[in-house]
Amino acid sequence: MTIFVITVSTVLILGIVIYFNKRIKKLRDTITQQAKDFENSKDSIRKDAKKRSGAVQWGLAIENFVPFIDKFPVPAESVTFLGKPIDYIGYTDTDSKENCTVHLIEVKSGRSQLLKHQRNIKNAVLAGRVKWHEVRVKANEKV
């Protein structure tokens, strides 16, 4: 009886060891294949990153010249560059009580889209949730 128990236990242990050895080999093969795949795709990843970086740099550079294009909604002399989160704020008809308008202008190039916080700002403007705040500070009277 004890020989039978020892034999069954030994067979069970050998079966478990063989199972886990196969599992470990399979995991090692998967890791090796993923490492090879990564090495093969590293060049395309770098090219893609360089392309995206170039697109971002182009967008940042072109933002400075956009107010001078014909399609710009506000005369260049009437805009102020903010940069983040919205690129420009502009004003038209400031001499008129009825027609004075404030413009928030975001510049995008290529296939770029509004970021979440930019969409939220756009939606706030479209919904009329825009407020005026005037902050007064004490003048320096020693000057």
MODELLER restraints for C-alpha pairs under 7 A, 6 or more apart:
rsr = mdl.restraints
at = mdl.atoms
rsr.add(forms.Gaussian(group=physical.xy_distance, feature=features.Distance(at['CA:59:A'], at['CA:109:A']), mean=6.11, stdev=0.5))
rsr.add(forms.Gaussian(group=physical.xy_distance, feature=features.Distance(at['CA:63:A'], at['CA:107:A']), mean=6.50, stdev=0.5))
rsr.add(forms.Gaussian(group=physical.xy_distance, feature=features.Distance(at['CA:66:A'], at['CA:72:A']), mean=6.95, stdev=0.5))
rsr.add(forms.Gaussian(group=physical.xy_distance, feature=features.Distance(at['CA:67:A'], at['CA:76:A']), mean=4.90, stdev=0.5))
rsr.add(forms.Gaussian(group=physical.xy_distance, feature=features.Distance(at['CA:68:A'], at['CA:76:A']), mean=5.90, stdev=0.5))
rsr.add(forms.Gaussian(group=physical.xy_distance, feature=features.Distance(at['CA:74:A'], at['CA:90:A']), mean=6.35, stdev=0.5))
rsr.add(forms.Gaussian(group=physical.xy_distance, feature=features.Distance(at['CA:74:A'], at['CA:92:A']), mean=6.81, stdev=0.5))
rsr.add(forms.Gaussian(group=physical.xy_distance, feature=features.Distance(at['CA:78:A'], at['CA:90:A']), mean=5.52, stdev=0.5))
rsr.add(forms.Gaussian(group=physical.xy_distance, feature=features.Distance(at['CA:78:A'], at['CA:91:A']), mean=5.66, stdev=0.5))
rsr.add(forms.Gaussian(group=physical.xy_distance, feature=features.Distance(at['CA:79:A'], at['CA:88:A']), mean=6.34, stdev=0.5))
rsr.add(forms.Gaussian(group=physical.xy_distance, feature=features.Distance(at['CA:79:A'], at['CA:89:A']), mean=5.57, stdev=0.5))
rsr.add(forms.Gaussian(group=physical.xy_distance, feature=features.Distance(at['CA:79:A'], at['CA:90:A']), mean=4.04, stdev=0.5))
rsr.add(forms.Gaussian(group=physical.xy_distance, feature=features.Distance(at['CA:79:A'], at['CA:91:A']), mean=6.58, stdev=0.5))
rsr.add(forms.Gaussian(group=physical.xy_distance, feature=features.Distance(at['CA:80:A'], at['CA:88:A']), mean=5.57, stdev=0.5))
rsr.add(forms.Gaussian(group=physical.xy_distance, feature=features.Distance(at['CA:80:A'], at['CA:89:A']), mean=5.44, stdev=0.5))
rsr.add(forms.Gaussian(group=physical.xy_distance, feature=features.Distance(at['CA:80:A'], at['CA:90:A']), mean=6.27, stdev=0.5))
rsr.add(forms.Gaussian(group=physical.xy_distance, feature=features.Distance(at['CA:81:A'], at['CA:87:A']), mean=5.86, stdev=0.5))
rsr.add(forms.Gaussian(group=physical.xy_distance, feature=features.Distance(at['CA:81:A'], at['CA:88:A']), mean=4.58, stdev=0.5))
rsr.add(forms.Gaussian(group=physical.xy_distance, feature=features.Distance(at['CA:81:A'], at['CA:89:A']), mean=6.69, stdev=0.5))
rsr.add(forms.Gaussian(group=physical.xy_distance, feature=features.Distance(at['CA:82:A'], at['CA:88:A']), mean=5.28, stdev=0.5))
rsr.add(forms.Gaussian(group=physical.xy_distance, feature=features.Distance(at['CA:85:A'], at['CA:118:A']), mean=6.43, stdev=0.5))
rsr.add(forms.Gaussian(group=physical.xy_distance, feature=features.Distance(at['CA:86:A'], at['CA:104:A']), mean=6.99, stdev=0.5))
rsr.add(forms.Gaussian(group=physical.xy_distance, feature=features.Distance(at['CA:86:A'], at['CA:105:A']), mean=6.57, stdev=0.5))
rsr.add(forms.Gaussian(group=physical.xy_distance, feature=features.Distance(at['CA:86:A'], at['CA:106:A']), mean=5.37, stdev=0.5))
rsr.add(forms.Gaussian(group=physical.xy_distance, feature=features.Distance(at['CA:86:A'], at['CA:118:A']), mean=6.88, stdev=0.5))
rsr.add(forms.Gaussian(group=physical.xy_distance, feature=features.Distance(at['CA:87:A'], at['CA:105:A']), mean=6.01, stdev=0.5))
rsr.add(forms.Gaussian(group=physical.xy_distance, feature=features.Distance(at['CA:87:A'], at['CA:106:A']), mean=4.95, stdev=0.5))
rsr.add(forms.Gaussian(group=physical.xy_distance, feature=features.Distance(at['CA:87:A'], at['CA:107:A']), mean=6.38, stdev=0.5))
rsr.add(forms.Gaussian(group=physical.xy_distance, feature=features.Distance(at['CA:88:A'], at['CA:104:A']), mean=5.93, stdev=0.5))
rsr.add(forms.Gaussian(group=physical.xy_distance, feature=features.Distance(at['CA:88:A'], at['CA:105:A']), mean=4.95, stdev=0.5))
rsr.add(forms.Gaussian(group=physical.xy_distance, feature=features.Distance(at['CA:88:A'], at['CA:106:A']), mean=6.45, stdev=0.5))
rsr.add(forms.Gaussian(group=physical.xy_distance, feature=features.Distance(at['CA:89:A'], at['CA:103:A']), mean=5.54, stdev=0.5))
rsr.add(forms.Gaussian(group=physical.xy_distance, feature=features.Distance(at['CA:89:A'], at['CA:104:A']), mean=4.69, stdev=0.5))
rsr.add(forms.Gaussian(group=physical.xy_distance, feature=features.Distance(at['CA:89:A'], at['CA:105:A']), mean=6.07, stdev=0.5))
rsr.add(forms.Gaussian(group=physical.xy_distance, feature=features.Distance(at['CA:90:A'], at['CA:102:A']), mean=5.85, stdev=0.5))
rsr.add(forms.Gaussian(group=physical.xy_distance, feature=features.Distance(at['CA:90:A'], at['CA:103:A']), mean=4.82, stdev=0.5))
rsr.add(forms.Gaussian(group=physical.xy_distance, feature=features.Distance(at['CA:90:A'], at['CA:104:A']), mean=6.46, stdev=0.5))
rsr.add(forms.Gaussian(group=physical.xy_distance, feature=features.Distance(at['CA:91:A'], at['CA:101:A']), mean=5.71, stdev=0.5))
rsr.add(forms.Gaussian(group=physical.xy_distance, feature=features.Distance(at['CA:91:A'], at['CA:102:A']), mean=4.74, stdev=0.5))
rsr.add(forms.Gaussian(group=physical.xy_distance, feature=features.Distance(at['CA:91:A'], at['CA:103:A']), mean=5.98, stdev=0.5))
rsr.add(forms.Gaussian(group=physical.xy_distance, feature=features.Distance(at['CA:92:A'], at['CA:100:A']), mean=5.77, stdev=0.5))
rsr.add(forms.Gaussian(group=physical.xy_distance, feature=features.Distance(at['CA:92:A'], at['CA:101:A']), mean=5.30, stdev=0.5))
rsr.add(forms.Gaussian(group=physical.xy_distance, feature=features.Distance(at['CA:92:A'], at['CA:102:A']), mean=6.73, stdev=0.5))
rsr.add(forms.Gaussian(group=physical.xy_distance, feature=features.Distance(at['CA:93:A'], at['CA:99:A']), mean=5.80, stdev=0.5))
rsr.add(forms.Gaussian(group=physical.xy_distance, feature=features.Distance(at['CA:93:A'], at['CA:100:A']), mean=4.50, stdev=0.5))
rsr.add(forms.Gaussian(group=physical.xy_distance, feature=features.Distance(at['CA:93:A'], at['CA:101:A']), mean=6.49, stdev=0.5))
rsr.add(forms.Gaussian(group=physical.xy_distance, feature=features.Distance(at['CA:94:A'], at['CA:100:A']), mean=4.72, stdev=0.5))
rsr.add(forms.Gaussian(group=physical.xy_distance, feature=features.Distance(at['CA:124:A'], at['CA:130:A']), mean=6.80, stdev=0.5))
